Amino acid sequence: MILLRYLLTSMIILFLYSCIGSMSMEFNSARTYARIEDNLVEAEKWGVIALDMEPDNSQVPWFLANEVYRPQKKMDKVAEMFKLALDRADANLERPFKSGGVEITTVHQAIKNEASTIHNDGIKLLNRGKKNKAMSKFLFSMELNPTLVENYIALSDMSYDRGDMDKTMQYLDKGFSINPTNQNLIFRKSKYARESKNYDLAISSLQQIKTDDEKLNLLVEKEIFMIYIDKEDYNQAIEFGSQLFDKLYENTDTEDLVLSETCYNLAVCYRYIGYELYNNVADVIQSATDDKELIKKTLDDAESAQEYLSIAKEKFFDASGFNPDDKTSSNYAKELSKVIKQLRKLFIPALEEKL
């Protein structure tokens, strides 16, 4: 019986070898032991020999990874074989398959498909709080498919969570070198730069986005507007935000709440500049100075303060007009009315009198 089985195995090996002349007898033996004999020890033995016998054939390490080491859960060996297969010339799969509706026909395609699976495994581990294991998955997936941008995004997020901003940006920059138009990378870089108060980097990152999608362009411009406010560059924020509001208003898809929010933010910018001027005017008046040049400059500041605060008041009312539930904006507008009145009725006449 044993002799019969041995003869049958030998005949199958010889048959395979005769049918596929380009394959070594060692590789055919390995496949026979794995697929017919279910003898993974012998399959590994002959497969390892076949690695040397066929140094350019990526099918050999692919076979060892999937049909010898994976069933034994020797994942380090699986990884080793995948990397080895990628270093060899691509080859057609014996058994092509579909993944997500895409036909996978070669070894390299199959390994890149594995990279996506490994990345998804990493996401599952991350969601379960197993960060170290998740990171290992992402790094391994990156080795198998360096063009899979999702790995760079995941690793940048993890680095940011650890407070390592240098690593965060390094991963994002690596992702950019592969796909400089990936919007997830761009928004992340802007987000993390903004949170670390690197506002110029945040703005320049967003300005890299080039698209004909009007909605996306408006979203990018809204982000830039908010970054100017975070930066406390209120003059630039006013110039940029005013243009943004016009675009939003002309876009029939823009919701009233978005218009309200934009008006509110513009009002805050105008109010900030107006109050700075107002406080300077109040300080000069309180000093009772007789310096004509200073008084003249202060009078100009008072008139500018009145103008900025009047626009702020108008923008707050606009904000409440687009959103009737926004009582805060209308209250701010009423408060500004008192300040504007003080400038017009008290501060400006007092300064004019001194001149």
C-alpha positions in Angstrom: 0.0 0.0 0.0 2.8 2.4 0.9 4.6 1.4 -2.3 1.5 2.1 -4.3 1.1 5.5 -2.7 4.8 6.3 -3.3 4.4 5.3 -7.0 1.3 7.4 -7.4 3.0 10.5 -5.9 6.0 10.0 -8.1 3.8 9.7 -11.2 1.9 12.9 -10.3 5.2 14.7 -9.8 6.5 13.5 -13.2 3.2 14.4 -14.8 3.3 18.0 -13.4 6.9 18.3 -14.4 6.2 17.2 -18.0 3.2 19.5 -18.2 5.1 22.6 -16.9 8.6 22.3 -18.2 9.6 25.7 -16.9 9.1 24.5 -13.3 11.8 22.6 -11.5 11.1 19.1 -10.2 11.7 20.4 -6.7 8.9 23.0 -7.0 6.6 20.4 -8.5 7.4 18.0 -5.6 6.7 20.7 -3.1 3.3 21.5 -4.5 2.4 17.8 -4.7 3.4 17.2 -1.0 1.3 20.2 0.0 -1.7 19.7 -2.1 -2.0 16.0 -2.5 0.0 14.4 0.4 -0.9 17.1 2.9 2.7 16.8 4.1 3.9 20.3 4.9 7.2 19.2 6.2 8.2 17.7 2.9 6.5 20.6 1.0 8.7 23.0 2.9 11.8 21.0 2.4 11.4 20.8 -1.4 10.0 24.4 -1.6 13.1 25.8 0.1 15.3 23.9 -2.4 13.2 25.2 -5.2 13.9 28.8 -4.0 17.5 28.2 -5.0 16.7 26.2 -8.1 14.4 28.9 -9.4 16.0 32.2 -8.1 13.8 34.4 -10.4 10.5 32.7 -9.9 8.2 34.7 -7.6 5.7 31.8 -7.6 7.9 29.7 -5.3 7.9 32.1 -2.3 4.3 32.9 -3.0 3.5 29.2 -2.8 5.6 28.7 0.4 3.9 31.7 2.1 0.3 30.6 1.3 0.3 26.9 1.2 3.1 25.9 3.6 3.7 28.7 6.2 0.3 30.3 6.5 -1.5 27.0 7.4 1.1 26.5 10.2 0.5 30.1 11.3 4.2 30.9 10.8 3.5 34.5 10.0 7.1 35.7 10.2 7.9 33.2 7.5 4.9 34.3 5.5 6.2 37.9 5.7 9.7 36.8 4.6 8.3 34.9 1.6 6.1 37.9 0.5 9.1 40.2 0.6 11.2 37.7 -1.3 8.5 37.3 -4.0 8.4 41.1 -4.4 12.2 41.1 -5.0 11.7 38.6 -7.9 10.2 39.2 -11.3 6.4 39.2 -11.3 4.7 36.0 -12.5 1.2 34.8 -13.3 -0.7 33.2 -10.6 -1.7 29.5 -11.0 -5.1 30.4 -9.6 -6.2 33.9 -10.4 -8.9 35.3 -8.2 -11.1 38.4 -7.7 -10.9 40.8 -4.8 -13.4 43.6 -4.5 -14.4 43.0 -8.1 -10.8 43.4 -9.3 -9.2 40.5 -11.1 -5.9 39.5 -9.4 -3.7 37.7 -12.0 -0.1 38.0 -10.9 2.0 37.4 -7.7 2.8 41.0 -7.1 -0.8 42.0 -7.5 -1.8 39.3 -5.0 0.8 40.5 -2.5 -0.4 44.1 -2.8 -3.9 42.8 -2.2 -2.5 41.1 0.9 -1.2 44.5 2.0 -4.7 45.9 2.0 -6.0 43.0 4.0 -3.2 43.4 6.5 -3.9 47.2 6.8 -7.6 46.4 7.5 -6.4 43.9 10.2 -4.4 46.8 11.7 -7.5 49.0 11.8 -9.4 46.3 13.6 -6.6 46.0 16.2 -6.4 49.7 16.6 -10.2 49.9 17.2 -9.7 47.3 20.0 -7.0 49.4 21.6 -4.1 47.1 20.6 -1.9 49.9 19.3 1.5 48.2 19.1 0.1 45.2 17.2 -1.8 47.6 14.9 1.4 49.6 14.2 3.2 46.3 13.3 0.5 45.5 10.8 0.6 49.0 9.2 4.4 48.9 8.9 4.3 45.4 7.4 1.5 46.4 5.0 3.7 49.4 4.0 6.6 47.1 3.2 4.4 45.0 0.9 2.8 47.9 -0.8 4.6 51.3 -0.3 1.9 53.0 -2.4 -0.9 52.2 0.0 -1.5 55.8 1.3 -3.8 54.6 4.1 -0.8 53.2 6.0 0.9 56.6 6.1 -2.3 58.2 7.3 -2.8 55.6 10.1 0.8 55.9 11.2 0.7 59.7 11.2 -2.4 59.6 13.4 -0.8 57.2 15.8 2.4 59.4 16.0 0.3 62.4 16.6 -1.6 60.7 19.4 1.8 60.0 21.0 2.8 63.6 20.7 5.5 62.9 18.2 5.0 65.7 15.7 8.2 65.0 13.8 7.2 61.5 13.1 3.6 62.6 12.2 4.9 65.0 9.5 7.5 62.4 8.3 4.8 59.8 7.6 2.6 62.5 5.9 5.5 63.6 3.8 6.3 60.0 2.7 2.6 59.7 1.7 2.9 63.0 -0.2 5.9 61.7 -2.1 3.7 58.8 -3.4 0.5 60.7 -3.9 0.8 64.5 -3.7 -2.9 65.0 -4.6 -4.4 62.7 -1.9 -6.9 64.9 -0.1 -6.9 62.9 3.2 -3.1 63.5 3.5 -3.5 67.2 2.8 -6.3 67.8 5.2 -4.4 65.8 7.9 -1.2 67.7 7.4 -3.2 71.0 7.7 -5.1 69.8 10.7 -2.0 68.7 12.6 0.0 71.8 11.6 -2.9 73.9 12.8 -3.2 72.2 16.1 0.6 72.6 16.7 0.2 76.3 15.8 2.2 76.0 12.6 -0.3 78.1 10.7 1.8 78.9 7.7 2.3 75.1 7.0 -1.4 74.5 7.6 -2.3 77.1 5.0 0.3 76.1 2.4 -0.8 72.4 2.7 -4.4 73.3 1.9 -3.3 75.5 -1.0 -1.8 72.4 -2.6 -5.2 71.1 -3.3 -6.1 71.6 -7.0 -9.5 70.5 -8.0 -12.5 71.5 -10.2 -14.9 70.4 -7.5 -16.5 73.6 -6.3 -17.7 72.2 -3.1 -14.3 70.9 -2.2 -12.7 74.3 -3.1 -15.2 76.1 -0.8 -14.4 73.6 2.0 -10.7 74.2 1.6 -11.2 78.0 1.6 -13.4 77.8 4.8 -10.5 75.9 6.5 -8.0 78.6 5.4 -10.3 81.3 6.6 -10.5 79.7 10.1 -6.7 79.2 10.1 -6.2 83.0 9.5 -8.5 83.6 12.5 -6.5 81.1 14.7 -3.3 82.9 13.5 -4.9 86.2 14.7 -4.2 87.7 11.3 -7.5 89.4 11.3 -6.9 91.7 8.4 -6.0 88.8 6.1 -8.9 86.9 7.6 -11.3 89.7 6.6 -10.0 90.0 3.1 -10.1 86.2 2.5 -13.3 85.6 4.4 -15.2 88.4 2.5 -14.3 86.8 -0.8 -15.3 83.4 0.6 -18.7 84.7 1.8 -19.4 86.1 -1.7 -18.7 82.6 -3.2 -20.8 80.9 -0.6 -23.7 83.3 -1.2 -23.6 82.8 -4.9 -23.5 79.0 -4.5 -27.2 77.9 -4.4 -26.2 74.7 -2.5 -24.8 76.7 0.5 -27.0 76.2 3.6 -28.1 79.2 5.6 -26.3 77.9 8.7 -23.0 78.0 6.8 -23.6 81.6 5.7 -24.5 82.5 9.3 -21.3 80.9 10.6 -19.2 82.8 8.0 -20.9 86.1 8.8 -20.3 85.5 12.5 -16.6 84.8 12.0 -16.2 87.9 9.9 -17.9 89.9 12.6 -15.5 88.6 15.2 -12.6 89.7 13.0 -14.0 93.2 12.5 -14.9 93.5 16.2 -11.4 92.5 17.3 -9.7 95.2 15.1 -12.3 97.7 16.1 -11.9 97.1 19.8 -8.1 97.3 19.6 -8.5 100.8 18.0 -11.2 101.7 20.5 -8.9 100.8 23.4 -6.1 102.9 22.0 -8.4 105.8 21.6 -9.7 105.5 25.2 -6.1 105.4 26.5 -5.1 108.6 24.7 -8.2 110.4 25.9 -7.6 109.3 29.4 -4.0 110.5 29.2 -5.3 114.1 28.6 -2.4 114.7 26.2 -2.1 118.0 24.2 0.2 116.4 21.5 -1.5 117.6 18.3 0.1 114.8 16.2 -1.0 112.1 18.6 -4.5 113.6 18.9 -4.8 113.7 15.1 -3.7 110.1 14.7 -6.0 109.1 17.5 -8.9 110.8 15.8 -8.2 108.7 12.7 -8.1 105.6 14.9 -11.5 106.6 16.4 -13.0 107.0 13.0 -11.5 103.6 11.9 -12.8 102.0 15.1 -16.3 103.3 14.4 -16.1 101.9 10.8 -14.8 98.4 11.9 -17.3 98.1 14.7 -20.2 99.2 12.5 -19.3 96.5 10.0 -19.0 94.0 12.8 -22.4 95.0 14.1 -23.8 94.6 10.5 -22.2 91.1 10.2 -23.6 90.0 13.6 -27.1 91.0 12.5 -26.5 89.2 9.1 -25.5 86.1 11.1 -28.7 86.2 13.1 -30.7 86.9 9.9 -29.4 83.6 8.3 -30.0 81.8 11.6 -33.0 83.1 13.6 -32.1 80.8 16.5 -28.7 82.6 16.9 -29.5 85.0 19.7 -25.9 85.5 20.6 -25.1 87.3 17.4 -28.0 89.7 17.7 -26.9 90.4 21.4 -23.4 91.2 20.3 -24.7 93.6 17.6 -26.7 95.4 20.3 -23.7 95.7 22.5 -21.7 97.2 19.7 -24.4 99.8 19.1 -23.5 101.3 22.5 -19.8 101.4 21.8 -20.3 102.9 18.4 -22.5 105.6 19.9 -19.8 106.3 22.5 -17.3 106.8 19.8 -19.6 109.0 17.7 -21.0 111.1 20.5 -18.1 111.3 23.0 -14.7 110.2 21.8 -14.6 111.8 18.3 -16.1 115.2 19.4 -13.6 115.3 22.3 -10.7 114.7 20.0 -11.9 117.2 17.4 -12.3 119.8 20.2 -8.6 119.4 21.1 -7.6 120.1 17.6 
